[in-house]
Amino acid sequence: MKSRADDSDVVNLLIMVDDEGDLGDPLEENRSQAVQNHIKWLKAARILNCHSIRVNAFGSGDRDSLCSQLVDGLGKLSEYGAEIGINILIENHGLNSSDANYIKGIINEVGSKFLGSLPDFGNWCLNAKWGSTQGGKCSEIYDPYKGVEELLPFAKGVSAKSYDFDEVGNETTIDYRKMLQLVKSSEFDGYIGIEYEGSRLSEDMGIKTTKSLIERIWKELR
């Protein structure tokens, strides 16, 4: 993979890691295993010259207990990340992970410069895992613009989510001008990734349409 990327002048940025155990599992044994399961992806990220892996802040228990569990699991993973120079990024991905103020508190409590965030323009559903707000089915949503603003000070990546577009190429459910102004006004200076999750366009066309929207609006912002 590294050779192919190098041959094609592709820069690898991060690896999104799912289904490797909950870093906030209430059982210490399970939590420690989840940390170990994620370490191989830190090593892979280093080989591929990525700067980060993206993880999920999942677990169970009441909010205070879950906070302590995540501080432990994410803290231990961040210690290893610090040893090899790879960041661990929390993405808002549903349930408590989409409560930006809650996640901000966990990042501050861990206190490692190798633990940060990957704010996603979508994924703000507080009562469903993975957090999609597509289709208006979520009944409890964290304010997306407030959430992005709260996570940006810790961001080492940004995920521009899109679902559909109107006839002039504007996203129909997310105010991209407002979102991108938040990003541009912050100290974030990394890459903006694109995630098209709609069904009307092909993945390729959805990504290209999102890219065009970002480029058009970004030039107009101050």
C-alpha positions in Angstrom: 0.0 0.0 0.0 2.8 2.4 0.8 4.6 1.6 -2.4 1.4 2.2 -4.5 0.7 5.4 -2.7 4.3 6.7 -3.2 4.2 5.7 -6.9 0.9 7.6 -7.3 1.9 10.7 -5.3 -0.8 10.0 -2.8 -0.4 11.2 0.8 -1.9 8.9 3.5 -3.4 10.9 6.3 -5.2 8.6 8.8 -6.8 5.2 9.2 -10.4 4.9 10.5 -10.6 2.1 13.0 -13.9 0.3 13.8 -14.9 -2.9 15.5 -11.7 -3.4 17.6 -13.4 -3.3 21.0 -14.8 -0.4 23.1 -12.1 1.8 24.5 -14.6 2.7 27.2 -15.7 -0.8 28.1 -16.6 -1.1 31.8 -14.5 -4.2 32.3 -10.8 -3.4 32.6 -9.8 -6.6 30.9 -12.0 -5.9 27.8 -10.8 -2.3 27.8 -7.1 -3.3 27.8 -7.8 -5.8 25.0 -9.4 -3.0 23.0 -6.3 -0.8 23.5 -4.1 -3.7 22.3 -6.4 -4.3 19.3 -5.9 -0.6 18.3 -2.1 -0.7 18.6 -1.6 -2.6 15.4 -3.4 0.2 13.5 -1.1 2.7 15.1 1.8 0.7 13.8 0.2 0.5 10.3 -0.4 4.2 10.4 3.3 4.8 11.1 4.3 2.5 8.2 2.0 4.4 5.8 3.2 7.8 7.0 -0.2 8.7 8.4 -0.4 11.3 11.2 -3.3 9.7 13.0 -5.8 6.9 13.5 -9.5 7.7 14.1 -11.2 5.8 16.9 -14.7 5.6 18.5 -15.4 6.8 22.0 -17.8 3.9 22.8 -18.5 2.0 26.0 -21.3 1.5 28.4 -22.4 2.7 31.9 -23.6 6.0 33.2 -22.0 9.1 31.9 -19.6 9.6 34.8 -18.4 6.0 34.7 -18.1 6.0 31.0 -16.0 9.2 31.2 -13.6 7.5 33.6 -13.4 4.4 31.4 -12.7 6.4 28.2 -10.1 8.5 30.0 -8.3 5.3 30.9 -8.6 3.5 27.6 -7.9 6.6 25.4 -5.2 7.7 27.8 -3.3 4.3 27.5 -3.7 4.3 23.7 -2.4 7.9 23.6 0.7 6.9 25.6 1.6 4.4 22.9 0.7 6.9 20.2 3.1 9.3 21.8 5.9 6.8 21.7 5.7 6.3 17.9 4.4 9.8 17.0 0.8 8.9 15.9 -2.3 10.8 17.0 -5.5 9.3 18.2 -8.6 11.2 17.0 -12.1 10.9 18.4 -14.9 11.3 15.8 -18.4 12.3 16.7 -20.0 8.9 15.9 -23.2 8.8 17.8 -24.4 8.3 21.4 -22.1 10.1 23.9 -19.4 10.6 21.3 -21.7 13.1 19.6 -21.8 15.2 22.7 -19.0 17.5 21.9 -18.7 19.1 25.3 -18.5 15.7 26.9 -15.7 14.6 24.5 -13.9 17.9 25.0 -13.9 17.2 28.7 -12.4 13.7 28.1 -9.7 15.1 25.8 -8.8 17.7 28.4 -8.7 15.2 31.2 -6.3 12.9 29.3 -4.2 15.9 28.6 -2.1 14.4 25.8 -1.2 16.3 22.7 -1.5 13.0 20.9 -5.3 12.8 21.7 -7.4 15.0 19.5 -10.6 15.1 17.5 -12.0 14.6 14.0 -15.1 16.7 13.8 -17.6 15.4 11.3 -20.2 17.8 9.8 -22.8 15.0 10.2 -23.1 12.3 12.9 -24.6 14.3 15.6 -27.3 11.8 16.7 -27.2 11.4 20.5 -29.4 8.3 20.8 -28.1 6.1 18.0 -24.7 4.4 17.4 -22.7 5.9 14.4 -24.7 9.1 14.8 -26.2 9.6 11.3 -28.7 12.4 11.1 -29.6 11.5 7.5 -33.3 11.3 6.7 -34.5 13.1 9.7 -34.9 9.9 11.7 -32.9 10.9 14.8 -35.0 12.3 17.7 -32.1 13.7 19.7 -29.5 15.8 17.9 -26.5 17.8 19.2 -26.3 21.1 17.5 -23.9 20.4 14.6 -22.4 23.8 14.3 -21.9 24.1 18.1 -20.4 20.6 18.1 -17.9 21.4 15.3 -16.9 24.6 16.9 -16.3 22.9 20.3 -14.2 20.1 18.7 -12.1 22.3 16.3 -9.5 23.4 19.0 -8.5 19.7 19.2 -8.9 18.8 15.5 -6.1 17.2 13.5 -8.6 16.4 10.7 -12.1 17.5 9.6 -14.7 15.4 7.9 -17.0 17.2 5.4 -20.1 15.0 5.4 -22.6 15.4 2.6 -25.9 13.7 1.8 -27.5 15.5 -1.2 -27.3 18.6 -3.3 -29.8 21.1 -4.8 -29.7 22.2 -8.5 -26.9 24.7 -7.9 -24.7 22.3 -5.9 -25.4 23.4 -2.3 -25.8 20.6 0.3 -29.4 20.3 1.2 -29.2 19.5 5.0 -25.9 21.1 6.1 -25.1 24.8 5.9 -21.6 24.5 4.3 -20.9 28.2 4.4 -21.5 28.2 8.2 -19.5 25.0 8.7 -16.6 26.1 6.6 -16.5 29.5 8.2 -16.1 27.8 11.6 -13.2 25.8 10.2 -11.5 28.8 8.5 -11.9 31.0 11.5 -10.2 28.4 13.8 -6.6 27.5 14.1 -7.1 24.2 12.1 -4.6 24.0 9.2 -4.9 20.4 8.2 -6.8 18.5 5.5 -10.6 18.5 5.0 -11.7 14.9 4.2 -14.9 14.2 2.3 -17.5 11.6 3.1 -20.5 11.4 0.7 -23.2 9.3 2.3 -26.1 10.0 -0.1 -27.8 7.6 -2.4 -28.9 9.7 -5.4 -25.4 10.2 -6.8 -22.6 7.7 -7.3 -19.9 7.8 -4.6 -17.5 9.3 -7.2 -19.8 12.0 -8.2 -20.9 12.7 -4.6 -17.3 13.2 -3.6 -16.6 15.5 -6.6 -19.7 17.6 -6.0 -18.7 18.0 -2.3 -15.2 19.0 -3.3 -16.5 21.6 -5.7 -18.8 23.0 -3.1 -15.9 23.3 -0.6 -13.6 25.0 -3.1 -16.3 27.4 -4.2 -17.3 28.5 -0.7 -13.8 28.5 0.7 -12.7 31.2 -1.8 -15.5 33.4 -0.7 -14.8 33.2 3.0 -12.6 35.6 5.0 
